[in-house]
Amino acid sequence: MTIASMQRCAQAAEVCAAACDAALAADDSYTRPGTEPYAAGHLALVSCGAVCSLVVAAVREGDGDLELLRWCAETCSQCASGERPEHMPPAAWSLVTRACMRCAIACQAVVDHVAHFARQAIEASRDTDFHNLEA
């Protein structure tokens, strides 16, 4: 896995988290007192923003866990394909869907890259009979 691909994932996650936060702030039904803040669409944005923030922090600390990146890709993909919350401005939702899809693609690319090299290593070990150690 290249450092550059991890950095792209972290940068996309940072943009995605900011887009989710901005979209929630722009939605009157989320910010107005006395309303239900965690409707389905809002909950997806909150979850997506939180997972993306975790990815950014983990990568900065050199702890980009593969399962966390997979979770981020799945969460962002679901958020990007969800329905716009009723009172959210269309421009804010458009920004969210683009940012989430870019994040999903960037993080999934890292996961796929690692999986590819893991499969190659497994195949190489089979080819050399590494798995069949006898005393």
N, C-alpha and C positions, 0 to 999 in steps of 0.2 A: 504494500500500500504506500502510495507516495504521500509525502507531507503536503504537497500541493492539493491533492484531492481532499484530504482532511480539512485543509484550510478553506477550500471552496464550500465544503459542507458546513463548516462553522460560520462562514460569512453568510451563506444562504439562510442558516438557522437564525442568525442575528437579525437579518432583514425580516424574516418571517415573524419572529417574536414581536418586533416593532410594529409590523403591519397589523397583527392581531390586536395588540394593545391599542393602536390608533383607531382601528375599526370599532372596537368596543367603546372607546371614548366618544366616538362620533355618533353612536346609537343612543338616542334619547330614551328608548325603552329599557336600556341597560343601566344608564346613569341616573335616571329620574328616581327620586325617593318614592318608596311605596310600590315599586314595580318588582316583578319577579326577575331577578338578574340572571338566573341560570336556566333559561329556556334552552331547548335543544341546540339551536344555532349558537347561542352565546356560550354554552358549555363546551362546544367543539372548539371555539376560538380560545377560550381560557385554557383548555387542555393543550391545544396546539402551541400556544405561546409559552406555556410552562415547560413542555417537553423541549422546545427549541432553546429556551434559556438554559436548561440543563445541559444540552449538547454544547452550547457555546462555552459554558463554564468548564465542562469536562475536557474539551479539546484544548482550551487555554492552559489547563493544568496538566496536560499531557496524558489524560486518562480517557481517551475517546473509546469507550467500550462499544464493541460491535453490536451488542444487543440493544444498547441505547440508541445507536444510529438506526438500527432496523425499526425500533419503536417510533423514532422521529419520522422516518420515511412513511410509515403506515399512518401515523396520526396526521401528518401534513397532507397526505394523499386523500384521506377521508375528509379533512377540513376543506380542501380545495374542491372536492366533488359534492359537497353538501349544498343545501339550499340557503340562500341569503335570508338572514333573520328579517322579519317583517318591516321593521322601522330603520334598518341600517341603510345608509346612503349607498346607492349603487356604485359610486366611485370607490368608496371604501371597500366594498365587497370585491370589486374588480381587483384592487390592489392585493387583497388577501389571497384571492384565488391564484393570482400569478406568483406571488411570493411563496405561497405554500407549495405550489407545484414545482417551482425551482428548487426549493429545499428538499422536497421528496426525491426529486431526480438526483440531486447532488449527494444526498446521504445514501440513497440506494446504490449509487455508483460505487461508493466506498465498500458497502456490504458485498456487492457483486464481485468487486476486484479481489477482496480477501477470500471469498468463497472459491473463485477461480484458482487462485494460487494454492489454496488448501486442497482442492481436488487434484491439482497437478502433483503436489507433494505426496498425496495418498497413492496416486498412480505410479509415481516414481518408486515409492517404497515397495509396491507390489512387483514392479518389474525387476527389482534387485533382490527379491525374496527376503527383504528386510523383515517382513512380518513373520517369517518362519524361522525363528531362532531355535537352534537345537544345541543341547549341551554336549 
